[in-house]
């Protein structure tokens, strides 16, 4: 079976994606290639491990180089440090074939993806505008009941203003299409 139709679909999806959707796609791609590398590493397939880790590294590098430091310099500095650390973990995992390093990188990428989705959700529903008791799509409700009345309530946190725009990819969509494609 040819990957060509799948690649054409992915290219179309990337070219029509918003910057926020593109950021999510990059996280998804890095995690997907990391998981594929993990499976290949467990199967002792050195070539596939190397290929998939390189793909994950390219995506993390894209995430890092596409930060808009002029929008939120402090946030971008912190994200750049995190992306550099994840990138280094992926390189070390590739060189040493160390599952622990790969697992740490995957854990950080998953956490960043979830944080990104929560930031987007908070921008869609600023503090106080979401229906009471609603849970964002794809999220589980808290396991412990929330008390109806407590001693004192903290004031609502203001909705974040700059992070998504600062973190969303500034680089061309063609670069994202190239690194996310299923082609080798």
N, C-alpha and C positions, 0 to 999 in steps of 0.2 A: 504494500500500500504506500502511496506517495504522500509525503508531508506537504506537498505544494498547496492543496486546498486549505489545510489547517493554517499554513503560514499566511496565505492570502486573507483568511478570516482574521487572524491575529493582527496583521497590518492594518486592516480596515478598522478593527476595534481600537487600536492605538491611535490612529489618525483622527478618530472621532471622540476620543476620550478627553475629559476635562483634565486640568492639571492634578486635581485631587484624585481622580480615578487612575490616572497614570502613576501617581505615587503608590497607590494601593497595588496596582499591577506589578510595579517593581518589587515591592515587598513580597508579593505572592511568588514572583519568579525566582527571587533569591532563595526563598524558603523551599520552593519546589525543587530547584537544582541542588540545594543542600541536602534535602531528603533523598534525592536520587543518588547523590554522592555517598550518603550514608549506607544506602542499600548496596551500592557497588563496592564500598569498602568492606562491608560484612561478607560479601561474596568473593572478596579478594580479586576483584576486577580492577587492576591498577589503571588501565587506560580510561575506563569509564569514570572511575573516581576522579582522576586528574581532569578529564574533560568537564565534568559537572561542577567540580570545585572552581575551575577557571570561569565557568559561566556565572556562578554565584559571585565570585570576586568582581567580575565585570559589572554586575548589577550594583553591588555595594559601592564600587568606584563611581558609577553613574549617580547614585544617590548622594554621594559626598560632593562630587564636582558640580552638581546642579543646585546646591544650596544658594539662596539669595541673601548673602550677608548684608547687603545694603538695606534690606527690609527689617531684619531682626538680628543684629550682629552677635548678641550674647547667645541667643538660641542656636544660631547657626554654628557658632564656635563649639558649643556643647555637642550638637549633632555631628559635626565634623570629627570631633574626638571619638565619639562612639562609633561612627562608621569606620574610622581608621583602625580602631581596636578590633572590630568585627572582621575587617579586611585582613588584618594581621593574623587573627585566629584561623581564618580560612586558608591563608598561605601556610601557616604552621601545620594545620591539619593535612594539607596536601603534601607537604614535604615529609612529615613524620608518619602519616596515615594514622593519626591519633583521633579516635572517635570522641574522646572527652572534649577536645578543642572544637571539633565540629559541632557537638551537642551544645556547647556553650554559645557558639556563634548563632546556631539555630534558635536557641532560647532567647537571645537578645533580639534577633530579627522578629520573632513572633511577638515579643513584648512591644517592640516598636510599632509593629503593624497594628496591634490592638490599641495602643496609645493613639496612633494616627486616626483610627476609626472612631475612638471616643472623642477626640478633638473635633472631628468633622460633625459628629452627632451633636456635640454641645454648641456648635455654630448654627446648626439647623434648628435647634430648640434651646435658645438661651435660657439662663436660669429663670425658673418660674413659668416658662411657656409650655413645657411638656405636660401632657395630661398626668394627673396624680396617679402614682403607682405604675406608670408605664415603664416598660423595659425596652431598650433599643433592640431592633431586629437582630437576631443571631446571638443574643446575650441571654444568659440564664438569670432568672430572678434571684435575689439574695436568699440564701437558705434560712437565715434567722429572721424572724419578724422584726420590723422596725417599730420601736415604741411610738404610740400615738402622741404622747406628751412627755416631755423630759424636763429636767430642771431649767435649762436655758437653751435656746436655739441660737446657733451661730447665724450671722447674716448670710444671705445667699452670695455665693462667689460670682463675680462678674464673668461673663463669657469671654473666652480668649479672643484676642483681636488679631494678632499677626502670625502666630505659628503656622497655620496651614499655608498661607501665601509664601512665607519664608522657606518652608520646607518643600513645597511643591517643586517638581523638576522644572528648571528653566531651560535645560538643554533641549535640542530638537527631538521631535517625536520619532524621527528616522533612527536616531541612535538607540532609543528605547526599543524600537521595533527590531533592530539588529540584535540586541543582546537578549531580548525575550523570545526570539523565534525558536522554533523547534529544530531548525537546521543546525548541523554541526559545525 
